Amino acid sequence: ATSAPAALVAEFGSERVRAAPIAEGAFTGIAVGAAGSGYRPIINWSMVTFSFVAMDQVVNQAAKIHYMFGGQATFPIAIRTSVGGGTQLAAQHSQSPYSMFMNVAGLKMVLPSTPYDMKGLLKSVIRDNNPVICFESRRLMGIEGDVPDGDYTVPLGKADVKREGSDITVVAFAWLVHEALAAAETLARDGISVEVVDPRTLVPMDAETIRESVRKTGRLLIA
């Protein structure tokens, strides 16, 4: 991690929670080695901007190393990072480079839109045996919602129909899920039934749920 909050150190101890220098390339590389040594490292790039100085470790190491070992070793790495604009953090810190990472074979990635999905997906990310990036929308940081106290997971690669409808399918991600739901409420007053599908996982993408929705509505809008 890039920081060691006192609460995490108090709960898990200083041996498990480390404050690393601000060198994303270094601690991302360390995570690859730790994963190959039987650990399940969780690293925090903070803003996705800082991932770009660790691209060699992500693209040429984390994404490929399982295959370079002929599948004999797994490399479970959970990477957390915030994304998105609209919060007055300047151009460098207002990016959503999902497609850049989606075109790198060997990486999984999730993009939660609700507190419930955030907790459930993050647990799945940590328990997965592959390198997984958890993109976290900065504009959703203040969103509140019901989250069960007990242990639960949201499976990777499974979309969620946030609102059922019959006239048009809207596929939306992160902050735009909430925008789509608000628009659906407005359109409902005009007699238009909108189905809102939240993929939740970018890789692997649940294309079948999207296709099933479009087969029903006959129309598709991607937000």
N, C-alpha and C positions, 0 to 999 in steps of 0.2 A: 504494500500500500504506500501511497505517497504521504500519508500522515498516520499517526497512531492516536486516535481519540482515547481519552482517559477511560471512558466507559468500556471500550473494547479491551484495553490492556487490563483493566480490573477484572473483567470476566474471563478472558482467555490467557492472560499472562504475556509478559514481554517476549517470551520465546516464540509465540505464535503471531504476535502483532508487531510489525516492524515499521519504523519510520525510515523510509529510504531517501537518499538524496534526490533532488529533482533531476533525474536522469532516466527518462522513460525507456530508452534503449537498454540501459543497464538492468533495471529491475524487471523488464519484460523478458530479457534474456535469462535472468536468474530464474524466473518462473518456469521457463521451458526446462531448464535443468532440474528444478525441484520436482516438476511433474514427472519427469523421467526417472526420478529417484523414489517414487512412491508417495509423494505428497499431492495435495490438491490445492495449489496456490490460488488465491484470489487477489488480483491486482486492481488498482484504481488509477486510471489515467486522468481522473478528474474530468477535464474537458477533452472532447475528441480531438481538438486542435493539437494536443500534445502527443497524439498517437503517431503523427507523421514522422517524428524523430525516432520512432521505434518500428518503422515499416520493414526494415530488413529482418528484425527478429520475428515479426508477425508473419510476413509473406514468405520468407525463405526458410524459416525455422519452424515456428509453431504450426503453421498450416501444412507443412510437408513432412515433418519429422516422423510421424507415425508410419507413413508410407516408405520413408527412407530406411526404416527399421524392418521393412517387410511385414508390417502389421504385428510384429512380435511384442511391441510395447505400446502402451497408451499414454497419452499426454493430456490429462484433464486440467485445463486452465480456464478459470473464470475471469473475464475482464469486464470491469464496469467503467462506463464513461457517459458523460452527459452530452446531449446534442441539441441542436435547434437554435433558432433565432427569436427575435421579438422581445428580448429582455435587456436591451441596451448594453450588450457586452462587446460591441464592436465587431467588425467583419471577421477577424480571426477566430472569435469565440462564438460565432453564430452559424455553424455549419452542420449539415446532416449528410455526411458522405457515405450513405448506406451502400449505394451501388458500387462504389470503389471497393468495398470489402466483399460485397456479394459476388464479385467477379474473381475472387481468390478462392480456388478450390481447396477444400480442407478446413474451412471455418464454418461454424454455425453462428447464428445471431438472432437475438430476440429484441422486440421493441414494445414494451408494455404500455397500456393506455389507462389502466386503473390500479389503485393500490392492491386490490385482490390479485390481479394478474401479475403485478410487480413481485409480490412475495412468492407466489406460486411458481412463476417462471424462474426467478432467481434461485430458488431451491433446486429446480430441475437443471439449471445451468451449472451449479456447483457440483451436482451429483453426476453429470454427464462425463463420459470418458474422453471427450474431445475438447479442443479449444473452442470456447464459446464467448462471443461478445454480447454483453447486455447493454444496449443503447437505452439511455434514460432521458426522456424529454425534459428539458429544463423548464418549459412552460407548465409542466404538470407537477412540479415539485410541491406546490401548495394544495393540490387536489386531495380531498379527504374522501374516504369510503370505507365500507365494512371489510374488515380483514379478520378471519377466524384466528383464535389464539392457538389452536392445535396445529399439528404438522399436516400440511397438505402440499401438493404440487400441481402445477399446470403443465401438461405435457408439451414438449417441443414439437413443432410441426402440426399443431392443431388450431385452426382458426376458430373464432367465436362470433356467432351471429348476435350482435349487440341489440338489434331490433329487427323483428320480422316484418316483411312487407311483400307486396305483390306486383308493384308497377315498375320499379327500378331498383337495381342493386348499386349501392355505393360502397366501394372498398376504401377504407380509410385507416390511417396509421396514427398512433400516438395522439397528439393534441387534436388532430383533425377528426378523430373518432367523436370527440365531444362536439366539434363544430357540425359534423354530419348528423349527429343525433338532434342537435338544436334545429338544424334545417329540416329534418324529417318531421319534427313537431310542427313547424310552420307550414310545411307542405300538406300535412295531414288535414289542416283546416280547409285546404282547397280540394280535398278529396284525393290527393295523391299519396299512395302507400309506398314508403321507402324502406327497403331492407338495408341495414348497415352491417357490413362484414368487417371484422377486425382480424387480420391475419395473425397478429401477435408475434409470430415467428417469421422472420424474413428468409432464413435458410435453416431447415428446409421449409419451403412454402407450401401451405395446404391449398394447392390449386383445385382439388376436387370440391371442397366446400364452396369455393368461388364459382366454379363451373355449375354446380348444382343450383346455386342461387340465381345465376344468370339464365339457366334453362327455365327457371320458374318465372322470372320477371321479364326476360327478353331484352333487357336494357342494362348497360353497365357504365358506371362513372367511377373513375379512380381519383381519389383525393390525396 
